[in-house]
Amino acid sequence: MSDFCSCDGESADVYSTKRVRARKQHKCSECKEVIEPGETYKRDSYLMDGSWSHLKICEYCECDYQTVSQAGMCIALGVGELKLAWKSLWT
């Protein structure tokens, strides 16, 4: 486990991230594309304010997150904000 911090400084009580291979179809939390059985994806789980949240991020979006992070932007983007962050890098 590591510390997960959102851009506003609020830290998760518990945070876990791991790369897993899909056993069934899932939907990427970011782009909403289907993650097919056999494909790998990143699974983030965190506990904030007494509630657990789980994100499934496909390999394509994970690559985009890494690019945005390397550009110095906050990597604790809200779900669905990756495209906006990516676009702001190029405008």
C-alpha positions in Angstrom: 0.0 0.0 0.0 1.1 3.5 -0.6 -0.2 7.0 0.0 -2.7 8.3 -2.5 -3.3 12.0 -2.5 -5.8 14.0 -4.5 -4.8 17.4 -5.9 -6.6 19.2 -3.1 -4.4 17.5 -0.6 -7.0 15.0 0.8 -5.3 11.7 1.4 -6.9 8.3 1.2 -7.1 6.2 4.4 -6.1 3.1 2.4 -4.8 2.9 -1.2 -3.8 -0.1 -3.3 -2.9 -0.4 -7.0 -2.1 -3.5 -8.9 -2.0 -4.7 -12.5 -4.4 -7.6 -13.1 -5.5 -9.8 -16.0 -9.2 -9.6 -16.7 -11.2 -12.8 -16.3 -14.4 -11.3 -17.6 -15.3 -8.1 -19.4 -14.9 -4.8 -17.6 -15.3 -1.2 -18.6 -12.5 1.3 -18.3 -13.4 3.8 -15.6 -11.8 6.6 -17.7 -12.6 6.0 -21.4 -15.5 3.6 -21.0 -14.1 1.1 -23.5 -14.4 -2.6 -22.9 -11.5 -4.4 -21.2 -11.7 -7.9 -22.7 -10.9 -11.2 -20.9 -7.2 -11.8 -21.1 -6.2 -8.1 -21.3 -4.3 -6.5 -18.4 -5.5 -3.4 -16.7 -4.6 -1.3 -13.6 -6.9 -1.7 -10.6 -6.9 1.1 -8.1 -8.7 0.7 -4.8 -8.9 3.3 -2.1 -10.8 4.1 1.0 -11.8 7.8 1.6 -14.3 9.1 4.1 -15.4 5.6 5.0 -16.2 4.5 1.4 -14.3 2.2 -0.9 -13.8 3.1 -4.5 -12.4 0.9 -7.3 -11.1 2.1 -10.6 -10.3 -0.1 -13.6 -7.9 1.6 -16.0 -7.2 0.1 -19.5 -3.6 0.0 -20.8 -4.2 2.9 -23.2 -5.5 5.2 -20.5 -2.7 4.1 -18.1 -0.2 5.1 -20.8 -1.9 8.5 -21.1 -1.9 8.9 -17.3 1.9 8.3 -17.3 2.4 10.9 -20.1 0.3 13.5 -18.2 2.2 12.7 -14.9 5.6 13.1 -16.6 4.5 16.5 -17.9 4.1 17.6 -14.3 0.3 17.6 -14.1 -1.6 16.1 -11.2 -2.1 12.4 -11.6 -5.0 12.3 -9.1 -7.4 13.4 -11.8 -11.1 12.8 -11.3 -12.6 10.0 -13.4 -13.2 11.3 -16.9 -10.7 14.2 -16.6 -7.8 12.5 -18.4 -8.9 13.7 -21.8 -9.1 17.3 -20.6 -5.6 17.1 -19.1 -4.2 15.4 -22.2 -5.8 18.1 -24.4 -4.4 20.9 -22.3 -0.8 19.6 -22.9 -1.2 20.2 -26.6 -3.1 23.5 -26.7 
